[in-house]
């Protein structure tokens, strides 16, 4: 009798999520974040997520803060035909934060982003809505591993 081996994926580091609503393009958002908040986002290979047999492509920007041990990822919530997280149809971007950060710092960053002239809304989000999407965290982590090896 053949035995089945089941592997469960466990998150090593918690992610914090911020949602942003703005009518500007992704490169304009990066410009504003970098200029006004002194971040250093740079363009990365787009994140490709496959669900229900279809592949969707979402723009991705990275900022690795080596000094504070924090990684920031700005990802679009939309491709041509779909939202990455359909629960947040009103949001255009997510900032995903990983590393040595506390919740109050995440809230402060959301307040700073909300003050940007071309941002209509910015707020911390619950991780549950991301965790419900089967395979999203795993595929995102695998993509980041591949991208970060190049850096």
C-alpha positions as CSV (number, residue, x, y, z in Angstrom):
1,X,0.0,0.0,0.0
2,X,1.4,3.4,-1.0
3,X,1.7,6.0,1.6
4,X,0.8,9.6,1.1
5,X,3.0,12.4,2.4
6,X,1.3,15.7,3.0
7,X,3.3,18.8,3.3
8,X,1.9,21.8,5.0
9,X,3.2,25.3,4.2
10,X,4.0,27.3,7.3
11,X,4.7,31.0,7.2
12,X,8.1,31.8,8.7
13,X,7.5,35.5,9.1
14,X,4.2,37.3,9.6
15,X,3.2,39.7,6.9
16,X,1.5,43.0,7.6
17,X,-0.7,44.4,4.9
18,X,-1.7,48.0,4.0
19,X,-4.3,48.8,1.4
20,X,-4.1,51.8,-0.9
21,X,-6.7,53.4,-3.1
22,X,-5.5,55.7,-5.8
23,X,-6.2,56.3,-9.4
24,X,-2.5,56.7,-10.4
25,X,-0.4,54.2,-12.2
26,X,2.0,51.9,-10.2
27,X,5.1,53.7,-11.2
28,X,3.6,57.0,-10.1
29,X,2.7,55.4,-6.7
30,X,6.3,54.3,-6.3
31,X,7.6,57.8,-7.2
32,X,5.3,59.3,-4.5
33,X,6.3,56.7,-1.9
34,X,10.0,57.1,-2.6
35,X,9.9,60.9,-2.8
36,X,7.7,61.8,0.1
37,X,8.3,58.9,2.6
38,X,12.0,58.4,1.8
39,X,11.5,54.8,0.8
40,X,13.5,53.2,-2.0
41,X,11.2,51.0,-4.0
42,X,12.6,49.5,-7.2
43,X,10.8,47.6,-10.0
44,X,10.9,43.8,-9.8
45,X,9.8,41.0,-11.9
46,X,5.9,40.9,-12.0
47,X,4.1,38.5,-9.7
48,X,2.3,35.8,-11.6
49,X,-0.5,34.1,-9.8
50,X,-2.4,31.1,-11.3
51,X,-5.9,30.3,-10.0
52,X,-8.6,28.2,-11.6
53,X,-6.4,27.5,-14.6
54,X,-5.8,31.1,-15.5
55,X,-2.6,33.2,-14.9
56,X,-2.8,36.8,-13.8
57,X,0.1,39.3,-13.7
58,X,0.5,41.9,-11.0
59,X,3.2,44.6,-11.0
60,X,5.6,44.3,-8.0
61,X,8.1,46.7,-6.5
62,X,10.6,45.9,-3.7
63,X,12.3,47.9,-1.0
64,X,14.7,46.0,1.2
65,X,15.6,48.0,4.3
66,X,18.8,46.2,5.4
67,X,19.5,48.6,8.2
68,X,16.1,48.0,10.0
69,X,15.6,44.3,8.7
70,X,12.3,45.1,7.0
71,X,11.2,44.2,3.5
72,X,8.5,46.2,1.8
73,X,6.6,44.9,-1.3
74,X,4.3,47.1,-3.3
75,X,2.0,45.0,-5.4
76,X,-0.9,46.0,-7.7
77,X,-4.3,44.6,-6.8
78,X,-5.3,44.5,-10.5
79,X,-4.3,43.1,-13.8
80,X,-6.2,43.5,-17.0
81,X,-9.1,41.3,-16.0
82,X,-8.9,40.5,-12.3
83,X,-8.2,41.6,-8.8
84,X,-5.5,39.8,-6.8
85,X,-7.7,40.0,-3.7
86,X,-11.3,40.3,-4.9
87,X,-12.5,41.1,-1.3
88,X,-10.7,44.4,-1.7
89,X,-12.1,45.5,-5.1
90,X,-11.9,49.2,-4.0
91,X,-8.1,49.0,-3.4
92,X,-5.5,49.5,-6.1
93,X,-2.3,48.5,-4.3
94,X,-1.1,46.6,-1.3
95,X,2.1,47.3,0.7
96,X,3.2,44.0,2.2
97,X,5.6,44.4,5.1
98,X,7.8,41.6,6.5
99,X,10.5,41.8,9.2
100,X,11.4,43.5,12.4
101,X,8.4,45.8,12.7
102,X,5.6,46.3,15.1
103,X,1.9,47.0,14.5
104,X,2.1,50.6,15.5
105,X,4.8,51.3,12.9
106,X,2.5,49.8,10.3
107,X,-0.3,52.1,11.4
108,X,2.1,55.1,11.2
109,X,3.1,54.2,7.7
110,X,-0.6,53.9,6.7
111,X,-1.2,57.4,8.1
112,X,1.8,58.8,6.2
113,X,0.7,57.2,2.9
114,X,-2.9,58.5,3.4
115,X,-1.4,62.0,3.6
116,X,0.0,61.7,0.0
117,X,-1.8,64.0,-2.3
118,X,-2.8,61.4,-4.9
119,X,-3.9,58.8,-2.4
120,X,-7.6,58.6,-1.5
121,X,-7.4,55.8,1.1
122,X,-4.7,53.9,3.0
123,X,-5.2,51.6,6.0
124,X,-3.8,48.4,7.6
125,X,-5.7,45.3,6.5
126,X,-6.4,41.9,8.2
127,X,-4.2,39.1,7.0
128,X,-7.2,36.7,7.0
129,X,-8.5,37.9,3.6
130,X,-5.2,37.1,2.0
131,X,-4.8,33.8,3.8
132,X,-8.2,32.6,2.5
133,X,-6.9,32.6,-1.1
134,X,-5.6,29.2,-1.7
135,X,-1.9,29.1,-2.6
136,X,-1.4,32.9,-2.6
137,X,1.1,33.2,0.2
138,X,3.0,30.1,-1.0
139,X,3.3,31.4,-4.6
140,X,4.2,34.9,-3.4
141,X,6.9,33.6,-1.1
142,X,8.3,31.4,-3.9
143,X,8.3,34.3,-6.3
144,X,10.1,36.5,-3.7
145,X,12.7,33.8,-3.1
146,X,13.5,33.7,-6.8
147,X,13.6,37.5,-7.1
148,X,15.7,38.1,-4.0
149,X,18.3,35.6,-5.1
150,X,19.1,37.9,-7.9
151,X,19.6,40.9,-5.6
